Amino acid sequence: MTVETEELELFRDTVVRFLKDKVEPHYDQWERDGILPRELYLEMGEAGLLCVDQPEEYGGIGAPFQFSCVVVEEAARLGFLALASNLTVHSDIAAPYILHLGTEEQKRKYLPKMASGECIGAIGMTEPGAGSDLQGIKTTATPDGDDYLISGSKTFITNGQNAGVVVLATKTDPKAGAKGTTLFTVETGLHGFKRGRNLEKAGLQSADTSELFFDNVRVPKSEILGRIGGGFGHLIDELPRERLVLAVSAVGHAQGALEKTIEYVTQRKAFGQPIASFQNTRFVLATCKTDIEVHRAFVEKCNAQYAEGKLDVPTAAMIKLATTEMEGRVTDACLQLFGGYGYMAEYPISRYWADARIQRIYGGTSEIMKEVIARSMVGR
């Protein structure tokens, strides 16, 4: 075992202890509440579990990317996929956008507070009429002196209720198609900004998912993130990390579902013997284990490519497609082994199954992933 691996596993132990001490006792209540408490982010920040690979000068601990993956992976494995989802958006999507594209002023303004948990990040992309087709967004940013006036709405926004800053996709030139898209960092305390309702979902109950409304929100030009008109390109550049982290959570989540199922089938009896003794059960478990490990190997390969700056968009689409489809197969197969009990909310496997379904939708649907992959092979 190398020193780096030892450090990673020590960090994993820290993450697991935190999740078991600070999250597990309260998670059921947070699921009923439909939201994670802001205090949890402060506690995670204090423990060094937010924006882990962010440079120390901006409040992170400057660890390799794999350390950030461990936080998401373990949260997902333990059945806290709503938390993993929120952390992915905060630490692995919103913060990197600002780190990679922001001015020094933007970095110093937002990143230390995101690492401490004082400011929670969100991504404002999806609109009621524009999901996977981001070129179709209608939210506009109109120049007005030294400012821009932003108007429009977003929906399905993870961290929407708790967010302190939104990385917002707008149209600065509605007639220019993809070239008219510009990103902004928008503070949620600005006049004209309004949060809509906390949306009810089939799964990920404690992950606040919201509508956001912008009515002539005045934002200074200093809050432009990246290049004017370069927003669509910036989105493409950041997709590999987003989809890789979703793949990490998918593998961790499937692993956790399998662990719960092994525990159940070795204790539960039918026809006078443990369910685990039946050939069908054993074959299902073997298939699930193999499925998980094959995809874990692919994730590790992509992780290494990302660390070298070589993970491209088509490969990131492949890993997202493959792992989330696997996650769906595994959680469904595991629930089946629980029989009728698996469909009861009191059994954790039902949450694994329900939570897993969204992973094939957000971050780019499986269908869009297939299209991205196909275009890299045969063009349009």
C-alpha positions as CSV (number, residue, x, y, z in Angstrom):
1,M,0.0,0.0,0.0
2,T,1.5,3.3,-1.0
3,V,1.6,6.4,1.3
4,E,-1.0,8.1,-0.9
5,T,-3.4,5.1,-0.7
6,E,-2.9,5.0,3.1
7,E,-3.7,8.7,3.3
8,L,-6.8,8.2,1.2
9,E,-8.0,5.4,3.3
10,L,-7.4,7.4,6.5
11,F,-9.4,10.2,5.0
12,R,-12.2,7.6,4.1
13,D,-12.3,6.5,7.7
14,T,-12.7,10.2,8.8
15,V,-15.5,10.6,6.3
16,V,-17.4,7.5,7.4
17,R,-17.1,8.4,11.1
18,F,-18.5,11.9,10.4
19,L,-21.4,10.5,8.4
20,K,-22.2,7.9,11.0
21,D,-22.0,10.4,13.9
22,K,-23.5,13.6,12.3
23,V,-25.8,12.3,9.5
24,E,-27.1,8.8,10.2
25,P,-29.0,9.7,13.4
26,H,-30.8,12.5,11.8
27,Y,-31.2,11.5,8.1
28,D,-34.7,10.0,8.4
29,Q,-36.0,13.2,9.8
30,W,-34.2,15.3,7.2
31,E,-35.9,13.1,4.5
32,R,-39.3,13.9,6.1
33,D,-38.4,17.6,6.3
34,G,-37.4,17.6,2.6
35,I,-34.2,19.5,3.2
36,L,-30.8,19.3,4.8
37,P,-30.0,21.7,7.6
38,R,-27.6,24.5,6.8
39,E,-25.8,23.7,10.0
40,L,-24.7,20.4,8.4
41,Y,-22.7,22.3,5.8
42,L,-20.9,24.3,8.5
43,E,-20.0,21.1,10.3
44,M,-18.7,19.5,7.2
45,G,-16.7,22.6,6.4
46,E,-15.2,22.6,9.9
47,A,-14.3,18.9,9.3
48,G,-12.6,19.7,6.0
49,L,-15.1,17.7,3.9
50,L,-16.2,20.5,1.5
51,C,-14.4,21.5,-1.6
52,V,-11.6,19.1,-0.6
53,D,-9.4,19.5,-3.7
54,Q,-9.7,23.3,-3.7
55,P,-6.4,25.1,-3.2
56,E,-5.6,26.0,0.4
57,E,-5.4,29.7,-0.5
58,Y,-9.1,29.6,-1.2
59,G,-10.1,27.6,1.9
60,G,-9.7,24.0,0.7
61,I,-7.2,21.5,1.8
62,G,-5.5,21.1,-1.6
63,A,-6.0,17.3,-1.7
64,P,-6.1,15.3,-4.9
65,F,-9.4,15.0,-6.7
66,Q,-9.8,11.4,-5.4
67,F,-10.3,12.7,-1.9
68,S,-13.3,14.8,-2.9
69,C,-14.7,11.6,-4.6
70,V,-14.4,9.7,-1.3
71,V,-16.8,12.1,0.4
72,V,-19.5,11.6,-2.3
73,E,-18.8,7.9,-2.6
74,E,-19.2,7.1,1.1
75,A,-22.3,9.3,1.5
76,A,-23.9,7.4,-1.4
77,R,-22.7,4.0,-0.1
78,L,-24.3,4.6,3.3
79,G,-27.6,5.4,1.7
80,F,-27.4,9.2,1.9
81,L,-27.7,9.8,-1.9
82,A,-29.6,13.1,-1.4
83,L,-26.6,14.4,0.6
84,A,-24.2,13.1,-2.0
85,S,-26.2,14.8,-4.7
86,N,-26.1,18.2,-2.9
87,L,-22.4,17.8,-2.1
88,T,-21.7,17.0,-5.8
89,V,-23.3,20.2,-6.9
90,H,-21.7,22.3,-4.2
91,S,-18.1,21.0,-4.0
92,D,-17.6,19.3,-7.4
93,I,-19.6,21.5,-9.8
94,A,-20.3,25.0,-8.6
95,A,-17.0,25.6,-6.8
96,P,-14.9,24.3,-9.7
97,Y,-16.7,26.6,-12.1
98,I,-15.7,29.5,-10.0
99,L,-12.2,28.2,-9.4
100,H,-11.5,27.5,-13.1
101,L,-13.4,30.5,-14.6
102,G,-13.6,33.2,-12.0
103,T,-11.6,36.3,-11.5
104,E,-9.4,36.6,-8.5
105,E,-12.0,38.8,-6.9
106,Q,-14.7,36.1,-7.5
107,K,-12.5,33.3,-6.2
108,R,-11.8,35.2,-3.0
109,K,-15.4,36.3,-2.6
110,Y,-17.0,32.9,-2.8
111,L,-14.6,30.0,-2.5
112,P,-13.4,30.3,1.1
113,K,-17.0,30.6,2.2
114,M,-18.0,27.6,0.1
115,A,-15.2,25.5,1.7
116,S,-16.3,26.6,5.2
117,G,-20.0,25.9,4.5
118,E,-21.0,29.5,5.0
119,C,-22.1,29.8,1.3
120,I,-23.8,26.9,-0.4
121,G,-23.5,26.7,-4.2
122,A,-26.0,25.8,-6.9
123,I,-26.0,25.6,-10.7
124,G,-28.8,27.4,-12.5
125,M,-29.1,25.7,-15.9
126,T,-32.4,23.9,-16.3
127,E,-35.5,25.8,-17.2
128,P,-39.2,24.8,-17.5
129,G,-38.7,24.8,-21.3
130,A,-35.1,23.7,-21.5
131,G,-33.7,20.6,-19.9
132,S,-31.0,18.8,-21.7
133,D,-31.1,21.4,-24.5
134,L,-29.3,24.2,-22.8
135,Q,-29.1,26.2,-26.1
136,G,-32.9,26.7,-25.6
137,I,-32.6,28.6,-22.3
138,K,-34.7,31.8,-22.1
139,T,-33.2,33.6,-19.0
140,T,-31.7,36.9,-20.3
141,A,-29.0,39.2,-19.1
142,T,-29.3,42.7,-20.6
143,P,-26.6,45.3,-20.3
144,D,-27.5,48.3,-18.2
145,G,-24.6,50.7,-17.6
146,D,-22.0,48.9,-15.5
147,D,-24.5,46.1,-14.7
148,Y,-26.6,43.5,-16.2
149,L,-30.3,43.0,-15.5
150,I,-31.2,39.3,-15.3
151,S,-34.7,38.0,-15.8
152,G,-36.1,34.5,-16.2
153,S,-36.6,31.3,-14.2
154,K,-34.9,28.1,-13.5
155,T,-36.3,24.8,-12.2
156,F,-35.1,21.5,-10.7
157,I,-32.2,23.4,-9.0
158,T,-30.3,21.3,-6.5
159,N,-29.5,23.3,-3.3
160,G,-32.0,25.9,-4.4
161,Q,-33.5,26.5,-1.0
162,N,-30.1,26.8,0.8
163,A,-28.0,28.3,-2.0
164,G,-26.0,31.5,-1.3
165,V,-24.6,31.8,-4.8
166,V,-25.9,30.4,-8.1
167,V,-23.7,29.8,-11.2
168,L,-26.3,31.0,-13.6
169,A,-26.6,30.3,-17.4
170,T,-28.2,33.3,-19.2
171,K,-28.6,34.5,-22.8
172,T,-26.7,37.8,-23.3
173,D,-27.4,37.5,-27.1
174,P,-30.7,35.6,-27.7
175,K,-30.1,35.6,-31.4
176,A,-26.6,34.0,-31.3
177,G,-27.6,30.5,-30.3
178,A,-25.0,28.7,-28.2
179,K,-22.6,31.6,-28.7
180,G,-25.0,33.9,-26.9
181,T,-24.8,32.1,-23.6
182,T,-23.0,33.7,-20.7
183,L,-22.5,32.5,-17.1
184,F,-22.8,34.7,-14.0
185,T,-22.2,34.3,-10.3
186,V,-25.4,35.5,-8.7
187,E,-25.9,36.0,-5.0
188,T,-29.3,35.0,-3.7
189,G,-29.7,38.0,-1.5
190,L,-30.0,40.4,-4.4
191,H,-33.2,42.4,-5.0
192,G,-35.5,40.7,-7.6
193,F,-34.3,37.2,-6.7
194,K,-36.9,34.8,-5.4
195,R,-36.9,31.2,-4.4
196,G,-39.9,29.1,-5.5
197,R,-41.3,26.1,-3.7
198,N,-39.2,23.2,-2.6
199,L,-40.2,20.6,-5.1
200,E,-41.5,17.2,-4.0
201,K,-39.8,14.3,-5.7
202,A,-40.0,10.5,-5.9
203,G,-36.6,10.1,-4.3
204,L,-33.8,12.2,-2.8
205,Q,-36.3,13.7,-0.4
206,S,-33.8,15.7,1.7
207,A,-32.1,17.2,-1.3
208,D,-33.8,20.6,-1.7
209,T,-34.7,21.0,-5.3
210,S,-36.3,24.4,-6.2
211,E,-37.6,26.8,-8.7
212,L,-35.7,30.1,-8.9
213,F,-37.0,33.4,-10.3
214,F,-35.1,36.4,-11.5
215,D,-37.0,39.7,-12.0
216,N,-34.6,42.3,-13.2
217,V,-31.9,41.2,-10.8
218,R,-29.1,43.8,-11.1
219,V,-25.7,42.1,-11.2
220,P,-22.4,44.0,-11.8
221,K,-20.2,43.1,-14.8
222,S,-17.7,41.8,-12.3
223,E,-19.9,38.8,-11.7
224,I,-19.6,37.5,-15.3
225,L,-18.0,34.1,-15.0
226,G,-15.6,33.4,-17.8
227,R,-16.1,34.9,-21.2
228,I,-19.1,36.8,-22.5
229,G,-20.8,34.5,-25.0
230,G,-18.5,31.7,-23.9
231,G,-20.9,30.0,-21.5
232,F,-21.8,27.0,-23.6
233,G,-18.2,26.2,-24.1
234,H,-17.5,26.6,-20.4
235,L,-20.4,24.1,-19.7
236,I,-18.8,21.6,-22.0
237,D,-15.4,22.0,-20.4
238,E,-16.8,21.3,-16.9
239,L,-19.0,18.3,-17.9
240,P,-16.3,15.6,-17.5
241,R,-15.8,16.3,-13.8
242,E,-19.6,16.5,-13.2
243,R,-20.3,13.2,-14.9
244,L,-17.3,11.4,-13.3
245,V,-18.4,12.4,-9.8
246,L,-22.0,11.2,-10.6
247,A,-20.4,7.9,-11.7
248,V,-18.5,7.7,-8.4
249,S,-21.7,8.1,-6.5
250,A,-23.5,5.5,-8.7
251,V,-20.9,2.9,-7.9
252,G,-20.8,3.8,-4.2
253,H,-24.6,3.7,-4.0
254,A,-24.8,0.3,-5.8
255,Q,-22.2,-1.0,-3.4
256,G,-24.2,0.1,-0.4
257,A,-27.4,-1.5,-1.7
258,L,-25.5,-4.8,-2.2
259,E,-24.1,-4.6,1.4
260,K,-27.6,-4.1,2.8
261,T,-28.9,-7.0,0.7
262,I,-26.2,-9.4,1.8
263,E,-26.9,-8.6,5.4
264,Y,-30.7,-9.3,4.8
265,V,-30.5,-12.5,2.8
266,T,-28.0,-14.1,5.3
267,Q,-30.4,-13.5,8.2
268,R,-33.9,-13.9,6.6
269,K,-35.2,-17.4,6.3
270,A,-37.6,-19.0,3.8
271,F,-38.7,-22.6,3.8
272,G,-36.5,-23.2,6.8
273,Q,-33.2,-22.0,5.4
274,P,-31.5,-18.6,4.8
275,I,-32.5,-16.9,1.6
276,A,-28.7,-16.7,0.8
277,S,-28.6,-20.5,0.5
278,F,-30.9,-20.5,-2.6
279,Q,-29.1,-20.6,-6.0
280,N,-31.1,-17.8,-7.4
281,T,-30.1,-15.5,-4.6
282,R,-26.5,-16.5,-4.9
283,F,-26.5,-15.9,-8.6
284,V,-28.1,-12.5,-8.3
285,L,-25.6,-11.4,-5.7
286,A,-22.7,-12.7,-7.8
287,T,-24.0,-10.8,-10.9
288,C,-24.4,-7.6,-8.9
289,K,-20.9,-7.9,-7.4
290,T,-19.4,-8.4,-10.8
291,D,-21.4,-5.5,-12.3
292,I,-20.2,-3.2,-9.6
293,E,-16.5,-4.2,-9.8
294,V,-16.4,-3.9,-13.6
295,H,-17.8,-0.4,-13.4
296,R,-15.5,0.5,-10.4
297,A,-12.5,-0.3,-12.6
298,F,-13.9,2.0,-15.4
299,V,-14.3,4.7,-12.8
300,E,-10.7,4.3,-11.6
301,K,-9.5,4.5,-15.2
302,C,-11.5,7.7,-15.8
303,N,-10.3,9.1,-12.5
304,A,-6.7,8.7,-13.6
305,Q,-7.5,10.3,-16.9
306,Y,-9.1,13.3,-15.2
307,A,-6.1,13.7,-12.9
308,E,-4.0,14.0,-16.0
309,G,-6.4,16.4,-17.7
310,K,-7.2,13.7,-20.4
311,L,-10.8,12.8,-19.6
312,D,-12.8,13.9,-22.7
313,V,-16.5,14.6,-23.0
314,P,-17.4,11.3,-24.8
315,T,-15.6,9.2,-22.3
316,A,-17.2,11.1,-19.4
317,A,-20.6,10.4,-21.1
318,M,-19.7,6.7,-21.3
319,I,-18.9,6.5,-17.6
320,K,-22.0,8.3,-16.6
321,L,-24.2,6.2,-18.8
322,A,-22.6,2.9,-17.8
323,T,-22.5,3.4,-14.1
324,T,-26.0,4.9,-13.6
325,E,-27.6,2.2,-15.7
326,M,-25.7,-0.4,-13.6
327,E,-26.9,1.4,-10.4
328,G,-30.5,1.0,-11.6
329,R,-30.0,-2.7,-12.3
330,V,-28.3,-3.5,-9.0
331,T,-30.7,-1.6,-6.8
332,D,-33.7,-3.2,-8.5
333,A,-32.2,-6.7,-8.2
334,C,-31.4,-6.1,-4.6
335,L,-34.9,-4.8,-3.8
336,Q,-36.3,-8.0,-5.4
337,L,-34.4,-10.2,-3.0
338,F,-36.2,-8.4,-0.1
339,G,-39.5,-9.5,-1.5
340,G,-42.5,-7.4,-0.2
341,Y,-40.4,-6.0,2.6
342,G,-38.2,-4.3,0.0
343,Y,-41.1,-2.1,-1.0
344,M,-41.7,-0.9,2.5
345,A,-40.3,2.5,3.4
346,E,-39.0,1.2,6.7
347,Y,-36.4,-1.0,4.9
348,P,-33.5,1.1,3.6
349,I,-33.3,-0.8,0.3
350,S,-36.5,1.0,-0.8
351,R,-34.7,4.3,-0.5
352,Y,-31.7,3.1,-2.4
353,W,-34.0,2.0,-5.2
354,A,-36.1,5.2,-5.3
355,D,-33.1,7.5,-5.1
356,A,-31.2,5.7,-7.8
357,R,-33.7,6.5,-10.5
358,I,-32.8,10.1,-10.9
359,Q,-29.2,9.4,-11.6
360,R,-30.1,8.3,-15.2
361,I,-31.7,11.7,-15.7
362,Y,-29.8,14.6,-14.1
363,G,-26.3,15.5,-15.3
364,G,-27.5,14.5,-18.8
365,T,-30.0,11.7,-19.5
366,S,-28.9,8.3,-20.6
367,E,-30.4,9.1,-24.0
368,I,-28.3,12.3,-24.3
369,M,-25.2,10.4,-23.2
370,K,-25.7,7.9,-26.0
371,E,-26.1,10.7,-28.5
372,V,-22.8,12.4,-27.2
373,I,-21.0,9.1,-27.6
374,A,-22.4,8.4,-31.0
375,R,-21.5,11.8,-32.3
376,S,-17.9,11.1,-31.3
377,M,-18.0,8.0,-33.4
378,V,-20.0,8.9,-36.5
379,G,-20.7,12.6,-36.3
380,R,-24.1,14.1,-36.5
